Amino acid sequence: MIVYTSDDTLKLSGALVRNQWLTIKAAAMVLLKEHPEGILIDGGELETVTEDGARTFLDAVKDIQSAGARIVVCNLPEAVLTVLKAVPGVRSQIALSMSVAEARDSLRSAGSCSDEVPDGAILVPLMDGIDTATALRLAATASRERALPVGIVTFVVIPRQLPLGAPQPEEEAEAQRVAAEGAAVARRMGLPCAVHLERVRDRGDGLLAALTQHKARMVVVALKTPELEDDARLQLTDMLLRKAPCDVLIARAVGNGAGAPMSATNGGRDIR
């Protein structure tokens, strides 16, 4: 087997007949220092892969993920894919992509929203049915009053049958769009904030995990009026009021939300 690197990619060619991760690990870790969001393994030039050789990818995933990054295996010939899918654990643990371009776009979707949300921030989750401007305006007010930073978080939901790092081009593009829209609104308000993209199995559980991970002091959610009867939105607000490890501010935006009256709940108390 021949190994060489290019940009963010570890390229393999020839025959992979035994677990070679220890051989190629050093090169992968050098790439990871230059691309902390994650790296690719391009297997487009592999001719032969045995089940033992396929375990190279399993060990790669374990080490790269333990370093807090992602790794996507891409461009594999059909015969190689067939072998990999026959190895226990491969389909559930390895993020596979058909093309190098798709894999790189997936890695960069997280990198473009990778400003680290500081601990102790006010978090504003951006989801369908959320009034971004109202939520950020309330977060800005709370930020000034409490002298706390603000963070925006968006989500890419990964089906449970796929590895958490699996590329999801449409969902990732939508999460980036929502994050960019939120950041633009914050800039217009003169509100400095970090923007972070989370890959989750469920948005609600992912939000709770993000609040805990970032030691959030407050979460701010502003619902659009037409969404008030939506079961998913009601479940979200109920979950936050019962389980969030921080103060909760839930607002109802009337009209376009700009300067409109609203009602909210903060830590279980009504605010008018």
C-alpha positions as CSV (number, residue, x, y, z in Angstrom):
1,M,0.0,0.0,0.0
2,I,1.2,3.5,-0.8
3,V,0.2,6.5,1.3
4,Y,0.5,10.2,0.5
5,T,-1.1,13.4,1.6
6,S,-2.5,16.4,-0.1
7,D,-4.1,19.4,1.6
8,D,-6.6,17.9,4.1
9,T,-6.6,14.5,2.5
10,L,-4.8,11.2,3.3
11,K,-4.7,9.2,0.0
12,L,-4.3,5.4,-0.1
13,S,-3.5,3.3,-3.1
14,G,-2.7,-0.3,-3.9
15,A,-3.6,-3.2,-1.6
16,L,-4.8,-2.8,2.0
17,V,-4.6,-6.4,3.3
18,R,-3.9,-5.7,7.0
19,N,-4.6,-3.0,9.6
20,Q,-2.2,-0.2,8.6
21,W,-3.5,2.5,10.9
22,L,-0.3,2.6,13.1
23,T,1.7,3.1,9.9
24,I,-0.3,6.0,8.6
25,K,-1.3,7.5,11.9
26,A,1.6,10.0,12.1
27,A,0.8,11.4,8.7
28,A,-2.9,11.7,9.6
29,M,-2.1,13.6,12.9
30,V,0.1,16.1,10.9
31,L,-2.8,16.8,8.7
32,L,-5.1,17.2,11.7
33,K,-2.9,19.9,13.1
34,E,-3.3,21.9,9.9
35,H,-7.1,21.1,9.6
36,P,-8.5,20.8,13.1
37,E,-12.0,20.5,11.9
38,G,-11.2,17.1,10.4
39,I,-9.6,15.2,7.5
40,L,-10.5,13.0,4.6
41,I,-9.3,9.5,3.6
42,D,-9.4,9.2,-0.2
43,G,-9.4,5.5,-1.1
44,G,-10.1,6.0,-4.8
45,E,-6.8,4.3,-5.8
46,L,-7.3,1.2,-3.6
47,E,-7.3,-2.0,-5.6
48,T,-7.7,-4.6,-2.9
49,V,-9.0,-4.4,0.6
50,T,-9.4,-7.4,3.0
51,E,-11.6,-7.4,6.1
52,D,-8.4,-7.1,8.2
53,G,-7.3,-4.1,6.1
54,A,-10.7,-2.5,6.5
55,R,-10.1,-2.3,10.3
56,T,-7.6,0.5,9.4
57,F,-10.6,2.8,9.0
58,L,-12.2,1.7,12.2
59,D,-9.0,2.5,14.2
60,A,-8.7,5.8,12.3
61,V,-12.2,6.9,13.3
62,K,-11.6,6.1,16.9
63,D,-8.3,8.1,17.1
64,I,-9.5,11.1,15.1
65,Q,-12.8,11.4,17.0
66,S,-11.0,11.1,20.3
67,A,-9.0,14.2,19.2
68,G,-12.3,16.0,18.8
69,A,-12.3,16.1,15.0
70,R,-14.1,14.4,12.2
71,I,-12.8,12.0,9.6
72,V,-14.7,11.1,6.4
73,V,-13.8,8.1,4.1
74,C,-14.5,8.9,0.5
75,N,-14.2,7.9,-3.2
76,L,-14.0,4.2,-2.5
77,P,-14.4,1.8,-5.5
78,E,-17.5,-0.3,-5.4
79,A,-15.6,-3.5,-4.7
80,V,-13.9,-1.9,-1.7
81,L,-17.2,-0.6,-0.4
82,T,-18.6,-4.1,-0.5
83,V,-15.8,-5.4,1.7
84,L,-16.1,-2.5,4.2
85,K,-19.8,-3.0,4.6
86,A,-19.3,-6.7,5.4
87,V,-17.0,-5.8,8.4
88,P,-19.0,-5.5,11.7
89,G,-19.1,-1.9,12.9
90,V,-18.0,-0.2,9.7
91,R,-21.4,1.0,8.5
92,S,-22.4,2.3,11.9
93,Q,-19.1,3.9,12.8
94,I,-17.4,5.1,9.6
95,A,-18.7,8.2,7.8
96,L,-18.6,7.3,4.1
97,S,-19.0,9.7,1.2
98,M,-19.1,9.0,-2.5
99,S,-16.9,11.9,-3.6
100,V,-14.0,14.0,-2.3
101,A,-15.9,17.2,-3.0
102,E,-19.0,16.1,-1.0
103,A,-16.8,15.0,1.9
104,R,-14.8,18.2,2.0
105,D,-18.0,20.3,1.9
106,S,-19.3,18.4,4.9
107,L,-16.1,19.1,6.9
108,R,-16.1,22.8,6.0
109,S,-19.8,23.2,6.9
110,A,-18.7,22.7,10.5
111,G,-15.5,24.8,10.1
112,S,-17.5,27.8,8.7
113,C,-19.5,27.9,12.0
114,S,-16.7,26.9,14.3
115,D,-16.2,29.9,16.5
116,E,-16.0,28.5,19.9
117,V,-19.0,29.4,22.1
118,P,-17.6,30.6,25.4
119,D,-18.6,28.9,28.6
120,G,-21.3,30.8,30.6
121,A,-22.9,32.3,27.5
122,I,-26.5,33.1,26.6
123,L,-27.3,30.6,23.9
124,V,-29.8,31.3,21.1
125,P,-30.8,28.1,19.2
126,L,-31.9,28.7,15.6
127,M,-34.5,26.2,14.3
128,D,-37.6,26.1,12.1
129,G,-40.3,28.3,13.7
130,I,-37.9,30.4,15.7
131,D,-38.0,34.2,15.3
132,T,-34.3,34.9,15.0
133,A,-34.5,38.7,15.3
134,T,-36.6,38.6,18.4
135,A,-34.5,36.0,20.1
136,L,-31.3,37.9,19.4
137,R,-32.8,41.2,20.5
138,L,-33.8,39.6,23.8
139,A,-30.4,37.9,24.1
140,A,-28.7,41.3,23.5
141,T,-30.7,42.9,26.3
142,A,-29.9,40.1,28.7
143,S,-26.2,40.2,27.6
144,R,-26.0,43.9,28.5
145,E,-27.8,43.4,31.8
146,R,-25.8,40.4,32.9
147,A,-22.5,41.1,31.2
148,L,-22.6,37.7,29.5
149,P,-21.4,36.7,26.0
150,V,-23.9,35.4,23.4
151,G,-23.7,32.3,21.2
152,I,-25.8,31.1,18.3
153,V,-26.2,27.3,17.8
154,T,-27.6,25.5,14.8
155,F,-28.1,21.8,14.2
156,V,-27.6,19.1,11.6
157,V,-29.7,16.1,12.5
158,I,-28.0,12.7,11.6
159,P,-30.2,9.6,11.2
160,R,-29.5,7.1,13.9
161,Q,-28.5,4.4,11.4
162,L,-25.6,6.5,10.2
163,P,-22.4,7.6,12.0
164,L,-22.6,11.0,13.6
165,G,-19.9,12.2,11.2
166,A,-21.7,11.1,8.0
167,P,-22.0,13.9,5.4
168,Q,-25.6,15.3,5.0
169,P,-25.1,17.9,2.2
170,E,-28.6,19.4,2.2
171,E,-29.0,19.6,6.0
172,E,-25.5,21.0,6.3
173,A,-26.1,23.7,3.7
174,E,-29.4,24.7,5.4
175,A,-27.7,24.8,8.8
176,Q,-25.0,27.1,7.4
177,R,-27.6,29.3,5.8
178,V,-29.5,29.7,9.1
179,A,-26.3,30.3,10.9
180,A,-25.2,33.0,8.4
181,E,-28.6,34.6,8.6
182,G,-28.5,34.7,12.4
183,A,-24.9,36.1,12.4
184,A,-26.0,38.9,10.0
185,V,-28.9,39.8,12.2
186,A,-26.6,40.0,15.2
187,R,-24.1,42.2,13.3
188,R,-26.9,44.6,12.4
189,M,-27.7,44.9,16.1
190,G,-24.1,45.4,17.0
191,L,-24.1,42.2,19.0
192,P,-20.9,40.2,19.0
193,C,-21.6,36.5,19.1
194,A,-20.0,33.1,18.4
195,V,-21.7,30.7,16.0
196,H,-21.5,27.0,16.4
197,L,-22.9,24.0,14.4
198,E,-23.8,20.9,16.3
199,R,-24.3,17.4,14.7
200,V,-27.0,15.7,16.7
201,R,-29.5,12.8,16.6
202,D,-32.3,14.9,17.9
203,R,-32.6,18.7,18.0
204,G,-34.1,18.8,21.5
205,D,-31.6,16.4,23.1
206,G,-28.9,18.2,21.1
207,L,-29.9,21.5,22.5
208,L,-29.9,20.2,26.1
209,A,-26.4,18.7,25.5
210,A,-25.1,22.0,24.1
211,L,-26.5,23.9,27.1
212,T,-24.7,21.6,29.4
213,Q,-21.5,21.4,27.4
214,H,-21.1,25.2,27.2
215,K,-22.3,25.7,30.8
216,A,-24.9,28.2,29.4
217,R,-26.3,30.7,31.8
218,M,-29.5,31.3,29.7
219,V,-31.2,30.0,26.6
220,V,-33.4,32.3,24.6
221,V,-36.2,31.0,22.3
222,A,-38.7,33.2,20.5
223,L,-41.5,31.5,18.7
224,K,-43.3,32.9,15.7
225,T,-47.1,33.3,16.3
226,P,-48.2,30.7,13.6
227,E,-45.9,28.1,15.3
228,L,-47.6,28.3,18.7
229,E,-49.9,25.4,18.1
230,D,-47.2,23.2,16.5
231,D,-46.6,20.1,18.7
232,A,-42.9,20.1,18.1
233,R,-42.5,23.7,19.3
234,L,-44.7,23.1,22.4
235,Q,-42.6,20.0,23.2
236,L,-39.4,22.0,22.8
237,T,-40.5,24.8,25.2
238,D,-41.9,22.3,27.7
239,M,-38.6,20.3,27.6
240,L,-36.6,23.5,28.2
241,L,-38.7,24.6,31.1
242,R,-38.4,21.1,32.7
243,K,-34.9,20.1,31.9
244,A,-32.6,23.0,30.9
245,P,-29.7,23.4,33.2
246,C,-29.9,27.2,33.0
247,D,-32.3,30.2,33.0
248,V,-34.9,29.9,30.2
249,L,-36.4,32.8,28.3
250,I,-39.3,31.9,26.0
251,A,-40.9,34.7,24.0
252,R,-43.9,34.9,21.7
253,A,-43.3,37.2,18.8
254,V,-46.4,39.0,17.4
255,G,-46.4,40.1,13.8
256,N,-42.8,40.4,12.5
257,G,-41.4,40.5,16.0
258,A,-39.7,43.9,15.5
259,G,-40.6,45.9,18.6
260,A,-43.8,44.0,19.0
261,P,-45.3,43.1,22.5
262,M,-44.5,39.7,23.7
263,S,-44.9,37.4,26.7
264,A,-42.1,35.2,28.0
265,T,-41.1,32.8,30.7
266,N,-37.8,33.1,32.5
267,G,-37.0,30.4,35.0
268,G,-40.7,29.7,35.4
269,R,-41.8,33.3,36.0
270,D,-44.0,35.2,33.6
271,I,-42.7,38.4,32.2
272,R,-45.0,41.0,30.6
